[in-house]
Amino acid sequence: MNPDSTVSRRQFIRTTTTGSLALGWLASGQAPAAFAAETSKPALLGGTPIHQGGWMHWPQWREAWEPEMLKVYRSGKWFRGSDQRVAEFEQDYARLLGAKRCLATASGTTALMVGLHVLDVDAGDEVIVSPYTFIASYNAILSCKALPVFADTDPATLTVDPASIASRITDRTRALMPVHIFGMPCDMDPINAVARQHNLAVIEDACQAWLAEYHGRKCGILGDLGCFSFQESKHLPSGEGGAITSLSEELIDRCDAFHNCGRASGTFQGSGYFTRGNNYRITQAQAVLLRLQLDKLVQETERRRQSADYLTRQLAQIPGITPVRLPENSRAVWHLYPFRYDSAHFHGLSRDQFAKAMSAEGIPCGGIYREQYNEGLLDEAIASRGFKRLWSAQRLKEYRDSFQELKGNRQVCETTVAITQNLLLADQADLDHILAAIRKVQTHSAALAKSIS
Ligand SMILES: Cc1ncc(COP(=O)(O)O)c(C=O)c1O
């Protein structure tokens, strides 16, 4: 596993979820209690791992779902337009979020692409986005032939620093895309205030934030449009899949038209091929699978919150480990549970060495996102014929140079450690293994720093 790559975030999630619930040696009574194990030799140096037996498998399948799934396949009505199953899911998901409408899509990426188009992000526009995100947030903007312009990252929250947004606005800026990373809500009030002041659209990347809440409302209805992912690793998975939510009937009709080859929809009518569109549709079977999991999502969200609250209280006691701060009156859903790591309290053991030592103790974890803007895709984009036609050489140079001036993001990329959501579904004894492993690695950090390459 290379925990530093976002592709491997998904591999990471897969490899951390194989095996059954970890009750192994605890249940067998052969091993000492976790806290006594903290002083024993680190697993990486030949000792016994604190946690054995793996973690909860993800995604989960329930036999009880099989009759409903078979019914769809046997009906031969698989395409969105053949039946009402997609619409049923959309209604239920909208209700769960307090949205007026929901449109299911083929993926979170296509949800963002459709949303950006409908909010009139066009070639040569600029969209201000959090740099600390999965690469799809950048790519969706680039696919509109628009520039993803980065705001600063607040190291305390890992989300966009709202105070930095205004300074990134140019006469080309069309929209803001706050990302509720790891299911932690961005501080939306000041973000919406800047948007209102400058007449900008707001599209929430809520791809990791199903049921997250800010000031009593769910993420996904806090801006003009909210976009979700239902990819396999997600809390509500259907292999691939996505959704757009909104309080605006009209915007969702427009999204529906664009995602369905430009066909008229609801309040958005015309004759012939009156509007552009592509095929970004979800299938009936995906929608049935999603609808079957809605109650499970609600229950597991509460469980993850309880586990995260417990970890946050305990981690705050460990020198060198800093839990993340949420905006006031908000509730995260913890697609990953992150904390900040300070190697000064671990005899200089680097963040990646720490993650290696923890993984050897049976606690898979890692740094998640890197400074992806330095990795080539944006260089390739701005060197392309299209982008060179759309912006002056001076603007593209300024844009590229601005990556070096971003505040907070490098620090966050270098010091964040995260565990995946399935660990939060374990029982308290297993959560205690996470804490015990951190203490054990800290106790032995001097020796580990010397021996891990
Ligand atoms: C923050 C974020 N944005 C966008 C996406 C894209 O979603 P999808 O993989 O469903 O296309 C993801 C998926 O991991 C994501 O985490």
The ligand as an SDF file (V2000), in Angstrom:
LIG
                    3D

 16 16  0  0  0  0  0  0  0  0999 V2000
  -14.0030   14.5230   -2.8290 C   0  0  0  0  0  0  0  0  0  0  0  0
  -14.3850   13.6980   -4.0190 C   0  0  0  0  0  0  0  0  0  0  0  0
  -14.8270   14.3220   -5.1160 N   0  0  0  0  0  0  0  0  0  0  0  0
  -15.2090   13.6430   -6.2080 C   0  0  0  0  0  0  0  0  0  0  0  0
  -15.1590   12.2700   -6.2470 C   0  0  0  0  0  0  0  0  0  0  0  0
  -15.5390   11.5520   -7.5000 C   0  0  0  0  0  0  0  0  0  0  0  0
  -16.5100   10.5830   -7.3050 O   0  0  0  0  0  0  0  0  0  0  0  0
  -16.5340    9.2800   -8.2390 P   0  0  0  0  0  0  0  0  0  0  0  0
  -15.3750    8.4360   -7.8960 O   0  0  0  0  0  0  0  0  0  0  0  0
  -17.8430    8.6490   -7.8830 O   0  0  0  0  0  0  0  0  0  0  0  0
  -16.4960    9.7460   -9.6320 O   0  0  0  0  0  0  0  0  0  0  0  0
  -14.7100   11.5660   -5.1260 C   0  0  0  0  0  0  0  0  0  0  0  0
  -14.6160   10.1110   -5.1290 C   0  0  0  0  0  0  0  0  0  0  0  0
  -13.8360    9.5070   -4.4370 O   0  0  0  0  0  0  0  0  0  0  0  0
  -14.3050   12.2970   -3.9850 C   0  0  0  0  0  0  0  0  0  0  0  0
  -13.8480   11.6760   -2.8990 O   0  0  0  0  0  0  0  0  0  0  0  0
  1  2  1  0
  2  3  1  0
  2 15  2  0
  3  4  2  0
  4  5  1  0
  5  6  1  0
  5 12  2  0
  6  7  1  0
  7  8  1  0
  8  9  2  0
  8 10  1  0
  8 11  1  0
 12 13  1  0
 12 15  1  0
 13 14  2  0
 15 16  1  0
M  END
$$$$
